[in-house]
Amino acid sequence: MEIDAVVGVLDDDLYQNGYFFDKNFKVGTSVSEFTRTSYYFGAPLADFQSTTDKFNDQVKKVEDFQVSLADGLCDKYDLKQTWALDSKYKGKEATVKTNSGEVKVFWFSNQVMMAEFNDIVTVDFSWAFFCIISVWVYMAFHTQSLMLASFGMFEIVIAFPVTYFFYEVVCRIIFFQSVHILAIFVILGIGADDVFVFVDAFKQSMVELGPDSSPREQLRYAVSRASQAIFATSLTTAGAFLATATSTIMPIASFGFFATWLILLLFCINAALMPPVLVVWSRNFAHLPCCVCHTSCLNNVCKCCKPKQSALDAPKSDDTSLDHLRKSERFFYTTFSDYIVYSKAKYGIIAFFSVLLILGIVFTVQLEPPEEQDDWFSSDHFLQKFISYSDDEFQESVEDPVSEVGLVWGLKVDQEDRGTLYYDTSFSLSERASQESLIETCRLLKTAECSASKCGNGMLARYGEVKCFMEGFGAWLATFNEILPLSPPQHFTDRLFSYSNSEEAKFNYTNMVGFVLDPECSGPDCVTDEQGRMFGLKFARMMANSTFEDPLPFKNTDPIYDEWEKFVKTRNEASPEALNKAFQVSYTWNSADTQRALVAIVMSGMGITFALAFVVLIVATGNLVLALISIVTIAGIVLTVLGVGAKLIMGWSLDVTESISAVILIGLSVDYCVHLAHAYKESPSSKRGDRMRDALTTMGISVTAGAVTTFLAGAFLFGAVLPFFNKFGFIVVFTVISSYCWSMFFFTAACAAIGPEDEFGDVMPMLKWVYAKLSDKAAK
């Protein structure tokens, strides 16, 4: 058969042709479960003069053609969206019926993948609309007022464009990516929580101040209590995000800065707008029939919806005095407090969460960068299947993607000023010694050995695959009966300039010969073109296909980097002064640095957040014991999410998604605990049990409502197509659950068991004592 003859030719060299055969293919057979082919685009395209003629326009035409072709194939094989928020490629397969059965067909290109990715991102961000609606519905349910819920949602939504104005116009930061939009899923829960604290404080003020209190007094009480509580949580949350602004990774640093100001400006908007809104609602709408402005009309009962009052000074044993409490307040005052605050169960709860803390530590320290790159799409996505099959099911071949490493001469790197290009003035390639050195470097790199464990075949370059422009230049010179090295120097520069402008050099050695326009250039490394413009040979570069794939964990990348550094150092020592300042570059080294930075920002973010939260809690509560219990609680939340949730349950590594999520996790983990700590301190009671019960009664309802809204904001992301959003949704949801449980159970139990009583642990008496001692010492 004809196919047998074709395969017989191809299997003579499987390294060159293994691209077409699966990993189980055996020489001498014509059986391969998988096969593939590639289509290459020529250049220049029709209506263009050369490959460089309107280069971007040519690239755009090719990219558009690829996307159009893929869309046509989707139509041919009936790949369509199941519904509006889905992808036409998700869960789909294209099949062709043959005499031997069905054959699955896949297609792929980087441009098709990017177009699909951008389309999915747009679709996935549409879930934000459902998040907003669900949070608004719950806000209306909790506040029992459509008016308060609508104004509360207005505050949350308006905070985003206000922050964007401050971020770009005032701070002049133009870097804004899709990662910044993730803040909307965070701000929904935090903003709703701020609204709940204000509304609940206002409703509770009516009994706290007595029936004869005026609306002005009630508002003053509510603003004072709520603003202090919200300021404490906003400051700690903003501080957590600000910690990430120190990252060396621009997207994370800019996101941290943006989120910091989003939290702070939301607090300012809430503190400025909510008091007058509450006054308008109280005076004009609170006593109207519920169907006008309240959600109680959904129960088909039209009656006045005057807010129920609450009191904290009712005796615990007298249930009849609690009728004025809302059901949730009554639950926290009685049932919840009886079973946790006033029973021995609190010691069991402390023991359970202590074990959970240890478990979180054990698995958190096991988090490390991934062994392989995260998938762009879910495993049932059409394009992801193509990627997986290509990576796992085919023979090793010359077409396999590996990391490229480049050697560069003529440029200098200033670590303090990376945005400015500096040239090495001592660089020169026109002398014979420099030409010979560069040719020798090409030759040695092809056979250079590598002792690092992740270097394939024990070599730096894969099977001598080094792209060296001096070889192409030498072959070009041979057509003119010339050979390298050339002399005199000016003749070499003239000939190299001519070669660098040839189509062959532009295609095979793009940007490897660095002739730069320089009107002030002088010497043998300068040349004038036909238009009389002066160019100088400023840099040179060669590229090599390495023997490893990106990404690798930086612990595996570092030994490979050291091997390349050793080679470069050896060549620099053996080269003339004009060529002895070479350095090596690779995107893989950037990837390794990124991994290190991701780990560093998680660790530093935790450290800065804990330190800032401790200071804020001391200032907000004025009590050292409360601050320490709160810090343990926050640490428990973070370690539970990272160790138990991300590592133990999901089996994740510390990649970009997890690191960004960890940044947000730290910001989300402080709110509920800080609310309860502040309410504990504000309690009029002196005994720890009574103070904790008061804190639960006043703040438990707000904390619960805030947890529900944040949960809703994250839960909808499970419907997204991209795994990134699914992971982010899991982190948000698991963080809310962990934060709520640690705050409502561990923090409550710990304060009920060892919380401060009377003035024990208060900072002010300590400061007064220290001041008195210092004054006495000074007086003596």
C-alpha positions in Angstrom: 0.0 0.0 0.0 1.1 3.6 -0.6 0.8 4.4 3.1 3.2 1.6 4.0 5.8 3.1 1.7 5.4 6.6 3.2 5.6 5.3 6.8 8.7 3.2 5.8 10.5 6.4 4.7 9.4 8.3 7.8 10.4 5.7 10.4 14.0 5.7 9.2 14.6 8.6 11.6 12.1 8.8 14.4 13.7 11.8 16.0 13.1 13.8 12.9 9.8 12.2 12.1 8.4 10.9 15.4 6.2 14.0 15.5 3.8 12.0 13.3 3.6 8.8 15.4 2.3 7.9 18.9 4.6 6.7 21.6 3.7 3.0 21.1 4.6 3.1 17.4 7.1 0.4 16.4 9.5 0.7 13.4 8.4 -1.6 10.6 4.7 -1.3 11.2 2.1 1.1 9.9 0.0 1.2 13.0 -0.3 4.4 15.1 -3.3 5.2 17.3 -2.6 8.9 16.9 -1.1 11.0 14.2 -0.9 14.7 13.4 0.2 17.2 10.9 1.1 20.9 10.8 0.4 23.6 8.3 2.9 26.4 7.8 2.2 29.9 6.4 4.6 31.3 3.9 5.7 34.9 3.7 5.4 37.5 2.3 1.7 37.2 1.8 0.0 38.4 -1.4 0.1 42.2 -1.9 3.1 42.5 0.4 6.6 43.1 -0.9 8.7 41.3 1.8 8.4 39.6 5.1 9.0 42.9 6.8 6.6 44.9 4.7 3.8 45.9 7.0 4.8 43.0 9.2 2.0 43.5 11.8 -0.6 43.6 9.0 0.6 40.3 7.7 0.5 38.7 11.1 -3.0 40.0 11.7 -4.2 38.5 8.4 -2.7 35.1 9.2 -4.2 35.2 12.7 -7.6 36.2 11.4 -7.4 33.4 8.9 -6.7 30.8 11.6 -9.6 31.9 13.7 -11.9 32.0 10.7 -10.8 28.5 9.7 -11.4 27.1 13.2 -14.9 28.7 13.2 -15.6 27.0 9.9 -14.5 23.6 11.3 -16.7 24.1 14.3 -19.7 24.6 11.9 -18.7 21.6 9.8 -18.5 19.3 12.9 -21.5 21.0 14.7 -19.5 22.3 17.7 -21.9 24.8 19.2 -22.5 26.5 22.6 -24.9 24.6 24.8 -26.0 27.9 26.4 -25.0 31.5 26.5 -22.4 31.1 29.3 -20.7 28.1 27.8 -18.0 27.5 25.2 -18.5 25.8 21.9 -15.4 23.7 22.5 -16.2 22.5 26.0 -17.2 18.9 26.2 -17.3 18.6 22.4 -15.6 16.2 20.0 -15.4 16.2 16.2 -15.6 12.7 14.6 -15.4 11.3 11.1 -16.9 8.0 10.1 -14.6 5.6 8.1 -14.7 2.0 7.0 -12.7 1.1 10.1 -14.9 3.1 12.5 -15.0 6.6 13.9 -11.9 8.8 13.9 -11.6 11.8 16.2 -10.4 15.0 14.7 -8.8 17.9 16.6 -7.4 21.2 15.4 -5.3 23.8 17.2 -3.2 26.9 16.9 -1.9 29.4 19.4 -4.1 32.1 17.9 -7.2 30.0 18.0 -6.4 29.2 21.7 -6.0 32.9 22.5 -9.2 33.8 20.8 -11.0 31.1 22.7 -9.4 32.2 25.9 -10.5 35.8 25.5 -14.0 34.8 24.6 -14.2 32.6 27.7 -12.9 35.3 29.9 -15.6 37.6 28.7 -18.2 34.9 29.3 -16.9 34.0 32.7 -16.8 37.6 33.9 -20.5 37.7 33.1 -21.1 35.6 36.2 -20.4 38.8 38.2 -23.9 40.0 37.2 -25.4 37.0 38.9 -23.2 37.5 41.9 -24.4 41.1 42.2 -28.1 40.1 41.8 -27.8 37.3 44.4 -26.0 39.6 46.9 -28.6 42.3 46.4 -31.5 39.8 47.0 -29.9 38.7 50.2 -29.2 42.2 51.3 -32.9 43.0 50.8 -33.8 39.9 52.8 -31.5 40.7 55.7 -32.3 44.4 55.9 -36.0 43.9 55.2 -35.8 46.9 52.9 -35.4 47.1 49.1 -34.4 50.7 49.6 -31.5 49.9 52.0 -30.4 47.0 49.8 -30.4 49.1 46.7 -28.5 52.0 48.2 -26.0 49.4 49.7 -25.5 47.8 46.4 -25.1 51.3 44.8 -22.2 52.0 47.2 -20.5 48.7 46.4 -20.8 49.1 42.6 -19.9 52.8 42.5 -16.7 52.1 44.6 -15.2 50.3 41.5 -15.2 53.2 39.0 -14.3 55.6 41.8 -11.2 53.5 42.6 -10.4 53.1 38.9 -10.4 56.9 38.5 -8.1 57.3 41.5 -5.9 54.4 40.3 -5.4 55.6 36.7 -6.1 59.3 36.7 -4.7 60.3 40.1 -2.0 57.8 40.5 -1.3 57.6 36.8 -1.1 53.8 36.7 -2.2 52.5 33.3 -1.6 48.8 33.9 -5.0 47.2 34.3 -5.7 43.6 33.5 -8.5 41.1 34.0 -7.0 40.0 37.3 -8.0 43.5 38.7 -11.7 42.7 37.9 -11.5 39.8 40.3 -11.8 42.5 43.0 -15.5 42.8 42.3 -16.1 39.3 43.6 -14.2 40.2 46.8 -15.8 43.7 47.3 -19.3 42.3 47.0 -19.0 40.4 50.3 -17.0 43.0 52.1 -19.2 45.8 51.0 -22.4 44.0 52.0 -20.8 43.2 55.3 -20.2 46.9 55.9 -23.8 47.7 55.1 -25.1 45.0 57.4 -23.0 46.4 60.3 -24.4 49.9 59.8 -28.0 48.8 59.4 -27.9 46.4 62.4 -26.2 49.0 64.6 -28.9 51.5 63.7 -31.7 49.1 64.4 -30.1 48.0 67.7 -29.6 51.6 68.8 -33.3 52.2 69.4 -33.3 49.9 72.5 -29.7 50.6 73.5 -30.5 54.2 74.0 -34.1 53.7 75.3 -37.5 54.6 73.8 -37.1 58.3 74.5 -33.9 58.7 72.5 -34.0 61.0 69.4 -33.2 59.8 65.9 -30.1 62.1 66.1 -28.9 60.2 69.1 -29.7 56.9 67.6 -27.8 57.8 64.4 -24.8 59.1 66.4 -24.7 55.8 68.3 -25.0 53.7 65.2 -22.3 55.7 63.3 -19.9 55.6 66.2 -20.2 51.9 66.7 -20.4 50.8 63.1 -17.7 53.1 61.7 -15.2 51.9 64.4 -15.9 48.3 63.6 -15.8 48.8 59.8 -12.7 51.0 60.0 -10.9 48.3 61.9 -11.8 45.6 59.4 -11.2 47.8 56.4 -7.8 48.8 57.7 -6.7 45.2 58.3 -8.1 44.0 55.0 -6.6 46.9 53.0 -3.3 46.2 54.8 -3.4 42.6 53.7 -3.8 43.7 50.1 -1.2 46.4 50.5 1.3 43.7 51.5 1.0 42.3 48.0 1.8 45.6 46.4 5.4 45.0 47.4 5.6 42.0 45.0 8.1 42.1 42.2 5.4 40.6 39.9 3.6 43.6 38.3 0.1 42.1 37.9 0.0 41.0 41.6 1.6 44.3 42.9 -0.8 46.4 40.9 -3.8 44.3 41.9 -2.8 44.6 45.6 -2.5 48.4 45.2 -5.9 48.6 43.4 -7.6 46.4 45.9 -6.2 48.4 48.8 -7.7 51.6 47.6 -10.9 49.8 46.7 -11.4 48.7 50.3 -10.5 52.1 51.7 -12.6 54.1 49.3 -15.5 51.7 49.9 -15.3 52.5 53.6 -15.3 56.2 52.9 -18.3 55.9 50.6 -20.1 53.8 53.1 -19.4 56.1 56.0 -20.5 59.1 54.0 -23.6 57.8 52.4 -25.1 55.2 54.7 -25.9 57.6 57.7 -28.1 60.0 55.6 -29.7 57.0 53.8 -30.6 55.5 57.2 -32.1 58.8 58.3 -34.2 59.1 55.1 -35.3 55.5 55.5 -36.2 55.9 59.2 -38.1 59.2 58.8 -40.0 58.5 55.5 -40.2 54.8 54.8 -39.6 52.7 57.9 -43.3 52.9 59.0 -44.9 52.8 55.6 -46.8 49.6 54.5 -44.2 46.9 53.7 -45.3 46.6 50.1 -43.9 50.1 49.4 -40.4 49.5 50.4 -39.9 46.3 52.3 -39.4 42.7 51.3 -41.9 41.4 53.9 -44.6 41.9 51.3 -43.4 38.7 49.7 -45.1 37.0 52.6 -48.4 38.6 51.4 -48.7 40.5 54.6 -49.0 44.2 54.3 -48.3 45.8 57.6 -46.1 48.4 59.1 -42.5 47.1 59.2 -41.1 49.0 62.1 -37.7 47.5 62.9 -37.7 45.2 65.9 -35.7 46.4 68.8 -32.9 44.6 70.5 -31.4 44.7 74.0 -28.3 43.2 75.5 -29.0 43.7 79.1 -31.8 41.2 79.4 -31.1 38.4 81.9 -30.1 35.1 80.3 -32.7 33.0 82.1 -35.7 35.2 81.4 -36.7 34.3 77.8 -39.9 36.4 77.9 -37.7 39.5 78.0 -36.2 38.6 74.6 -39.3 39.0 72.5 -38.0 42.3 71.0 -34.9 40.6 69.7 -34.9 39.5 66.1 -34.9 35.7 65.6 -31.2 35.6 64.7 -30.2 37.8 67.6 -32.3 35.6 69.9 -30.6 32.5 68.6 -27.1 33.9 69.3 -28.1 35.3 72.7 -29.7 32.0 73.9 -29.1 28.7 72.0 -25.7 29.5 70.5 -24.3 31.0 73.6 -25.7 28.3 75.9 -24.0 25.5 73.9 -20.7 27.2 73.3 -20.1 30.1 75.7 -21.7 28.7 78.8 -20.9 25.0 78.4 -17.8 22.8 78.6 -18.2 22.2 74.8 -15.9 25.2 74.3 -12.9 23.2 75.4 -13.6 20.5 72.9 -14.0 23.2 70.2 -10.6 24.7 71.1 -9.0 21.2 71.0 -10.6 20.5 67.6 -9.4 23.7 66.0 -6.0 23.2 67.5 -5.7 19.9 65.7 -7.0 21.7 62.5 -4.3 24.3 63.0 -1.5 21.7 63.2 -2.9 19.9 60.2 -3.0 23.2 58.3 0.7 23.9 59.2 1.8 20.4 58.1 0.2 20.7 54.6 0.9 24.4 54.0 4.6 23.9 54.3 4.3 21.2 51.6 3.0 23.7 49.1 5.5 24.3 46.3 5.6 25.4 42.7 4.1 22.9 40.2 6.0 20.2 38.4 4.2 21.1 35.2 2.3 24.0 33.8 -1.4 24.4 34.8 -3.9 23.6 32.1 -5.5 26.5 30.3 -8.8 24.8 30.0 -10.7 22.0 31.7 -9.8 18.4 30.8 -13.0 18.0 28.7 -12.3 21.1 26.6 -11.6 20.4 22.9 -8.4 22.4 22.7 -7.1 21.0 26.0 -7.5 17.5 24.7 -5.3 18.4 21.7 -2.7 19.8 24.1 -2.8 16.7 26.3 -2.6 14.3 23.4 0.3 16.2 21.9 2.2 16.3 25.2 1.5 12.7 26.3 0.8 10.5 23.3 3.5 11.1 20.7 7.1 10.1 20.1 10.0 12.4 21.2 11.0 14.4 18.2 12.7 17.5 17.0 9.3 19.3 17.0 8.8 18.9 20.8 8.7 22.3 22.5 11.6 23.0 24.8 13.0 26.1 26.6 15.2 28.3 24.5 18.3 29.9 26.1 20.0 32.8 24.5 23.6 34.2 24.7 23.9 37.9 24.3 26.9 40.2 23.7 26.9 44.0 23.6 24.2 44.8 26.1 24.4 45.6 29.8 21.8 44.9 32.5 21.3 47.6 35.2 19.4 45.9 38.0 18.4 49.4 39.3 17.1 50.7 36.0 15.8 47.7 34.0 13.6 49.9 31.8 16.6 51.6 30.0 18.7 50.0 27.3 22.4 50.2 27.8 25.1 49.2 25.3 28.5 47.7 26.2 30.9 50.2 24.5 33.7 47.7 24.6 31.8 45.2 22.4 33.2 44.7 18.9 32.8 41.9 16.4 34.9 43.3 13.5 38.3 42.0 14.7 39.4 38.5 13.7 39.8 37.4 17.3 36.2 38.3 18.1 34.9 36.4 15.0 36.9 33.3 15.9 35.7 33.5 19.5 32.1 33.7 18.5 32.4 30.8 16.1 34.1 28.7 18.7 31.3 29.5 21.2 28.8 28.2 18.7 30.8 25.0 18.2 31.3 24.3 21.9 27.7 25.0 22.8 26.5 22.2 20.5 28.5 19.6 22.6 28.4 21.3 26.0 27.6 18.8 28.8 25.1 19.4 31.7 25.3 17.6 35.0 21.9 18.8 36.3 19.4 16.0 36.7 16.7 17.7 34.6 19.0 18.2 31.6 17.9 15.7 29.0 20.7 13.5 27.5 23.2 15.2 29.8 23.6 18.1 27.4 22.9 21.9 27.5 21.6 22.0 23.9 19.3 19.4 22.4 21.2 17.4 19.8 23.3 20.4 18.8 20.3 22.6 18.0 22.1 26.0 18.2 20.9 28.9 16.0 24.1 30.8 15.3 24.0 33.6 12.7 27.8 33.2 12.1 27.1 29.8 10.5 24.5 31.3 8.2 26.8 34.3 7.5 29.6 31.9 6.6 27.4 29.9 4.2 26.3 33.2 2.6 29.9 34.4 2.2 30.9 31.1 0.6 28.6 32.0 -2.4 31.0 34.9 -2.9 34.1 32.8 -2.4 34.8 34.3 1.0 35.4 32.6 4.4 35.3 33.6 8.0 37.1 35.3 9.8 37.1 38.3 7.5 39.5 41.2 7.5 40.0 44.1 7.5 37.4 45.0 10.2 35.5 47.4 8.1 35.0 44.8 5.3 33.6 42.4 7.9 31.1 45.0 9.1 30.0 45.9 5.6 29.5 42.3 4.6 27.6 41.4 7.8 25.3 44.4 7.3 24.5 43.3 3.8 23.8 39.7 5.1 21.6 41.0 8.0 19.3 42.7 5.4 18.8 39.6 3.3 15.6 37.6 3.5 17.4 34.5 4.7 18.9 36.3 7.7 15.7 38.1 8.6 13.8 34.8 8.5 16.3 32.5 10.2 18.2 34.9 12.5 15.6 37.5 13.5 17.1 40.1 15.9 20.3 38.2 16.3 22.5 40.8 14.5 22.1 44.2 16.2 22.7 47.0 13.8 21.2 50.1 15.4 20.7 53.5 13.8 23.4 55.8 15.3 24.3 59.0 13.5 27.3 59.6 15.8 28.8 56.1 15.3 32.4 55.9 14.3 35.0 53.2 13.8 35.1 49.8 12.0 31.8 48.6 13.6 29.8 51.3 11.8 28.3 51.2 8.3 26.3 53.5 6.1 23.2 52.3 4.1 22.1 53.4 0.7 20.1 56.3 2.1 23.2 57.6 3.9 22.1 56.6 7.3 24.7 55.5 9.8 24.3 52.2 11.7 26.4 50.7 14.5 26.8 47.0 15.3 25.7 47.2 19.0 24.9 43.6 20.0 24.9 40.0 18.8 22.8 37.0 20.0 22.6 33.2 19.5 19.8 30.9 20.6 19.9 27.2 21.6 17.1 24.7 22.1 17.7 23.4 25.7 17.1 19.9 26.9 14.3 20.8 29.4 10.7 22.0 29.2 9.3 25.0 30.9 8.0 25.3 33.6 10.0 23.5 36.1 10.0 24.2 39.9 12.7 26.6 40.6 14.4 24.0 42.8 15.0 22.0 39.6 15.6 25.0 37.4 18.4 26.5 39.6 20.9 23.7 38.9 20.3 24.0 35.1 20.8 27.8 35.4 24.1 27.2 37.2 25.3 24.9 34.4 24.5 27.6 31.8 26.2 30.2 33.9 29.3 28.0 34.1 29.4 27.7 30.4 29.1 31.4 29.9 31.7 32.2 32.5 34.1 29.8 30.8 33.6 31.4 27.4 34.0 34.9 28.8 37.3 34.0 30.3 38.5 32.6 27.0 37.3 35.4 24.8 38.9 38.7 23.9 37.9 41.8 25.8 35.5 42.9 23.1 33.5 39.7 23.7 34.0 38.8 27.4 30.9 40.2 28.9 28.3 37.8 27.5 25.3 36.8 29.6 22.5 34.2 29.1 18.8 34.8 29.0 15.7 32.6 29.0 12.0 32.9 29.7 12.5 29.9 31.9 14.7 31.9 34.3 11.9 34.5 34.4 9.5 31.7 35.2 11.7 30.5 38.1 12.0 34.1 39.4 8.2 34.4 39.2 7.8 31.2 41.2 10.1 32.5 43.9 8.3 35.8 43.9 4.9 34.0 44.2 6.1 32.0 47.2 7.7 35.1 48.7 4.6 37.2 48.4 2.4 34.6 50.1 4.9 34.4 53.0 5.5 38.1 53.2 1.8 38.8 52.8 1.0 36.6 55.8 3.7 38.3 57.9 2.8 41.8 57.1 -0.9 41.1 57.5 -0.5 39.4 60.9 1.7 42.3 62.1 -0.7 44.9 60.8 -3.7 43.1 62.1 -2.1 42.8 65.5 -1.4 46.5 65.7 -4.9 47.4 64.4 -6.6 45.1 66.9 -4.6 46.5 69.8 -5.7 50.0 68.7 -9.3 49.0 68.0 -9.8 46.8 71.1 -7.1 48.3 73.4 -6.5 44.8 74.7 -3.5 42.6 74.3 -5.2 39.3 75.0 -8.0 39.9 72.5 -5.4 40.8 69.9 -3.4 37.6 70.5 -6.6 35.4 70.3 -7.5 37.2 67.1 -4.1 36.6 65.5 -4.3 32.9 66.3 -7.7 32.8 64.7 -6.6 34.6 61.5 -3.6 32.3 61.3 -5.9 29.3 61.6 -8.1 30.6 58.8 -5.2 31.1 56.4 -3.5 27.8 57.2 -6.8 25.9 57.0 -7.5 27.3 53.5 -4.0 26.8 52.1 -3.1 23.6 53.9 -6.3 21.7 54.3 -8.3 23.2 51.4 -5.8 23.8 48.7 -3.2 21.1 49.4 -5.0 18.3 51.2 -8.4 18.4 49.6 -7.7 19.8 46.1 -4.0 18.7 45.8 -3.0 22.0 44.3 0.5 23.4 44.1 1.6 27.0 44.5 1.1 28.4 41.0 -0.2 31.7 39.8 -3.8 31.0 40.5 -3.2 29.8 44.0 -0.9 32.7 44.8 -3.3 35.3 43.6 -6.1 33.5 45.6 -3.8 33.4 48.7 -3.4 37.1 48.4 -7.2 37.6 48.4 -7.6 34.9 51.1 -5.4 36.9 53.5 -7.6 40.0 52.9 -10.8 38.0 53.4 -9.7 36.2 56.5 -9.6 39.1 59.0 -13.1 40.6 58.8 -15.3 38.4 61.0 -12.8 37.9 63.7 -12.1 41.6 64.0 -15.8 42.4 64.2 -16.3 40.0 67.1 -13.2 41.2 68.9 -14.3 44.8 68.6 -17.8 43.9 69.8 -16.4 41.9 72.8 -14.4 45.0 73.9 -17.4 47.3 73.5 -19.6 45.0 75.7 -20.8 46.7 79.0 -20.4 43.4 80.8 -17.4 42.5 82.8 -17.4 38.7 82.8 -15.9 37.0 79.7 -18.9 34.8 79.1 -21.4 37.6 79.2 -19.1 39.8 77.0 -18.8 37.1 74.4 -22.6 36.6 74.4 -23.1 40.3 73.9 -20.6 40.3 71.0 -22.5 37.4 69.4 -25.8 39.1 69.8 -24.8 42.5 68.4 -22.4 41.3 65.7 -23.3 37.6 65.1 -26.1 38.6 62.7 -23.9 40.9 60.7 -21.0 38.4 60.5 -23.4 35.7 59.4 -25.0 37.9 56.7 -21.6 39.0 55.5 -20.5 35.4 55.2 -23.6 34.5 53.2 -23.0 37.3 50.7 -19.3 36.5 50.2 -20.2 32.9 49.8 -22.7 33.8 47.1 -20.2 36.0 45.4 -17.7 33.1 45.1 -20.2 30.2 44.5 -21.2 31.4 41.1 -17.7 31.1 39.9 -18.1 27.3 39.9 -20.1 27.8 36.8 -17.3 29.4 34.9 -15.5 27.6 32.1 -11.9 28.4 32.9 -10.3 26.4 35.7 -8.7 29.7 37.0 -12.1 31.0 38.0 -13.2 27.6 39.4 -10.1 27.7 41.6 -10.7 31.2 42.6 -14.3 30.4 43.5 -13.2 27.5 45.6 -10.7 29.7 47.5 -13.3 32.4 48.1 -16.0 29.9 49.3 -13.6 27.8 51.4 -12.2 31.0 52.9 -15.6 32.2 53.9 -16.5 28.9 55.5 -13.2 28.6 57.3 -13.3 32.3 58.4 -16.8 31.9 59.7 -16.1 28.7 61.5 -12.9 29.9 63.1 -14.4 33.2 64.1 -17.8 32.0 65.3 -16.6 28.8 67.0 -12.9 28.9 67.9 -12.7 32.7 68.6 -16.0 32.5 70.6 -14.8 29.4 72.6 -11.4 30.9 73.2 -12.8 34.2 74.5 -15.3 32.3 76.6 -12.5 30.2 78.1 -9.6 32.7 78.5 -10.9 36.0 77.2 -10.0 39.1 79.2 -12.3 40.2 82.1 -12.6 43.7 83.5 -9.4 45.5 82.5 -7.2 42.5 82.3 -5.0 42.8 79.2 -6.0 46.4 78.5 -3.2 48.4 76.9 -3.9 51.7 78.5 -3.3 50.6 82.2 0.0 49.1 81.0 1.0 52.3 79.2 0.1 54.3 82.3 2.1 52.0 84.5 5.1 52.3 82.1 4.7 56.0 82.0 4.6 56.3 85.8 7.7 54.2 86.2 9.6 56.3 83.6 8.4 59.5 85.3 9.5 58.2 88.7 12.9 57.2 87.3 13.3 60.6 85.7 12.3 62.4 88.9 15.0 60.6 90.8 
